[in-house]
Amino acid sequence: MDFNTVLQLQVQGYPNRLKSYLVGREEGRYLIIKIPMVVGRKPEEVFAKDKELVVRYVHRGSVFGFRSPIMLPVLEPFNVAFVKFPKKIEDYNLRTHKRFDCSLPARLEVVTRHQDRTMRFKGVVGDISKGGCKATIGLEGLGLGKKSLKIQSAIAIFLFLPGVEGEFFLPGVVKSMSQDSEVLSLGIQFVDLSGNNQSQLDKFLAANQV
């Protein structure tokens, strides 16, 4: 990773992806990244010590990424964060389906076990591929509805894809769940996409894929 490499950041507890770049490093010890502007939160809260970062970047046409904690934020006057040098860098192009990183507001619906009530949540789709997506829901918006979200729960996602007319419907199944102090993250696998929906999703990904 060269200096000024453009980075896409996902910060623990913050729902949106952020754009940054590499400004320094010491091999084997740390990376120094520029702290980007955040919306609705104080930078010192988002980029606090020990928060985990998911970092993605492009090198020679391929997408790579890693997870690493923040070692030291230096807000004034440099506005940078020291990040622990990654032990492992993942080649995201080895996934079954390439993912498109995004931040798309979405509605999520889950039918309870006995199918007598539909729970509705507001969330954000953070990445999407032909096979599935990652969605986050703020814990404040979950309330008691969290009990209806379990591994293998059937879930419906409704969102607007840029360049695709009308609201887009994606049926899926929850395959993974994780939680921090502010959001619940869901790994969702799409199931039974209709021919038209699959075609529209393929077109969207082809137009936006890194």
C-alpha positions in Angstrom: 0.0 0.0 0.0 1.6 3.3 -1.2 1.3 6.7 0.4 -1.9 8.5 -0.6 -3.6 5.2 -1.4 -7.4 5.9 -1.2 -9.0 3.9 1.6 -12.6 3.0 2.4 -13.2 2.8 6.1 -15.9 1.1 8.1 -15.6 2.1 11.8 -17.0 0.0 14.6 -20.2 1.7 15.8 -20.6 4.0 12.8 -23.1 2.9 10.1 -21.6 4.7 7.0 -18.6 4.0 5.0 -15.9 6.8 5.0 -13.3 7.8 2.5 -9.7 8.4 3.6 -6.1 7.9 2.5 -2.8 6.6 3.8 -0.4 9.3 5.0 2.3 7.3 6.7 3.5 3.9 8.0 6.1 2.0 9.9 6.4 -1.5 8.5 5.2 -4.1 10.9 4.1 -1.6 13.6 1.5 0.9 12.4 -0.3 2.7 9.5 -1.2 6.4 9.7 -4.5 7.4 8.0 -6.2 10.7 7.6 -9.4 11.1 9.7 -12.2 12.0 7.3 -15.2 14.2 8.1 -18.0 12.4 9.8 -21.7 13.4 9.9 -23.8 13.7 13.0 -21.0 12.6 15.4 -17.8 14.0 16.9 -14.6 12.6 15.2 -13.1 11.8 18.6 -16.1 9.5 19.4 -16.0 7.7 16.0 -12.2 7.4 15.9 -11.6 6.5 19.5 -8.7 4.3 20.7 -9.2 0.5 20.3 -12.2 0.8 17.9 -11.9 -1.7 15.1 -11.6 -0.5 11.5 -12.4 -2.5 8.4 -10.1 -1.0 5.7 -10.5 -1.6 1.9 -8.4 -0.3 -0.9 -7.7 -1.0 -4.6 -4.3 -2.1 -5.9 -3.6 -2.9 -9.5 -7.3 -3.4 -10.2 -8.0 -5.7 -7.3 -9.7 -5.0 -4.0 -8.0 -5.8 -0.7 -9.0 -5.3 2.9 -8.1 -6.0 6.5 -9.3 -5.4 10.1 -7.3 -3.6 12.6 -7.8 -1.5 15.8 -7.1 2.2 16.2 -3.9 2.6 18.3 -3.9 6.4 18.7 -6.1 9.2 17.3 -4.3 12.6 16.9 -7.1 15.1 16.2 -5.3 18.4 16.8 -3.6 19.6 14.8 -2.9 16.7 12.4 -6.3 15.0 12.2 -4.8 11.5 11.7 -5.1 8.1 13.4 -2.4 5.5 14.1 -3.7 2.0 13.2 -2.1 -1.3 14.1 -0.2 -2.8 11.2 -2.5 -5.6 9.8 -1.4 -9.2 10.4 -3.5 -10.4 7.5 -4.7 -8.7 4.3 -7.6 -10.4 2.5 -8.1 -10.5 -1.3 -11.7 -9.6 -1.7 -11.6 -10.7 -5.3 -11.5 -14.3 -4.0 -15.1 -14.1 -2.8 -17.7 -16.1 -4.7 -19.4 -12.8 -5.6 -17.7 -9.5 -5.8 -19.2 -6.9 -3.4 -20.1 -3.3 -4.1 -19.6 -1.1 -1.1 -22.4 1.4 -0.5 -24.5 3.1 2.0 -28.2 2.7 1.0 -31.1 3.4 3.4 -33.4 0.4 3.5 -36.5 -1.0 5.1 -36.2 -4.5 6.5 -39.2 -6.8 7.3 -39.1 -10.0 9.4 -42.1 -12.3 10.0 -42.1 -13.6 13.5 -41.8 -17.4 14.1 -45.5 -18.0 14.3 -46.1 -15.6 11.3 -48.6 -13.6 13.2 -46.7 -10.3 13.1 -44.4 -8.5 10.8 -41.6 -6.5 12.4 -40.3 -3.5 10.4 -36.9 -1.8 10.9 -35.0 1.0 9.3 -31.5 0.2 8.4 -28.5 0.7 6.0 -27.2 -1.7 3.4 -23.4 -1.3 3.6 -22.3 -3.7 0.8 -24.1 -5.8 -1.7 -23.3 -8.5 -4.2 -25.2 -11.0 -6.4 -25.4 -13.4 -3.5 -26.2 -11.2 -0.5 -25.6 -8.0 1.4 -24.6 -6.7 4.8 -27.2 -4.5 6.6 -27.0 -2.6 9.9 -29.8 -1.5 12.2 -29.3 1.0 15.0 -30.0 -0.6 18.4 -32.3 2.4 19.3 -34.6 1.4 16.5 -34.6 -2.3 17.4 -36.3 -2.3 20.7 -38.0 -5.6 21.5 -38.0 -6.5 17.8 -34.5 -7.8 18.2 -36.0 -11.1 19.4 -37.4 -11.7 16.0 -34.0 -11.5 14.3 -32.2 -14.9 14.4 -29.9 -16.9 12.2 -32.0 -18.4 9.4 -34.7 -15.8 9.9 -36.4 -15.0 6.6 -36.0 -11.3 5.9 -37.2 -8.9 3.2 -35.2 -5.8 2.1 -36.7 -2.9 0.4 -34.4 -0.1 -1.0 -33.8 2.2 -3.9 -30.8 1.4 -6.1 -29.2 4.3 -7.9 -30.1 4.1 -11.6 -32.9 1.5 -11.0 -36.4 2.8 -11.2 -38.8 2.2 -8.3 -38.3 0.4 -4.9 -36.2 -2.7 -5.1 -37.3 -5.9 -3.3 -34.7 -8.5 -2.1 -35.8 -11.6 -0.2 -33.2 -13.2 1.9 -32.1 -15.2 4.9 -30.0 -14.1 7.9 -26.7 -16.0 7.8 -24.7 -14.1 10.4 -25.2 -11.6 13.2 -22.9 -9.3 15.2 -23.5 -6.4 17.6 -21.5 -3.6 19.1 -22.6 -0.8 21.4 -24.7 1.0 18.7 -25.6 -1.3 15.8 -26.7 -4.8 14.9 -25.0 -6.1 11.8 -26.7 -8.8 9.6 -25.1 -10.9 6.9 -27.9 -11.7 4.5 -28.0 -14.3 1.7 -30.5 -13.6 -1.1 -32.9 -16.4 -1.9 -35.4 -16.8 -4.7 -34.7 -13.6 -6.6 -37.1 -13.1 -9.5 -35.7 -13.0 -13.0 -36.3 -9.2 -13.3 -34.9 -8.5 -9.9 -31.8 -10.6 -10.5 -31.3 -8.9 -13.9 -31.6 -5.4 -12.4 -29.2 -6.3 -9.6 -26.7 -7.6 -12.0 -26.9 -4.4 -14.1 -26.5 -2.3 -11.0 -23.4 -4.2 -9.8 -21.8 -4.3 -13.3 -22.2 -0.5 -13.5 -20.7 0.2 -10.1 -18.3 -2.7 -9.4 -14.8 -1.5 -8.5 
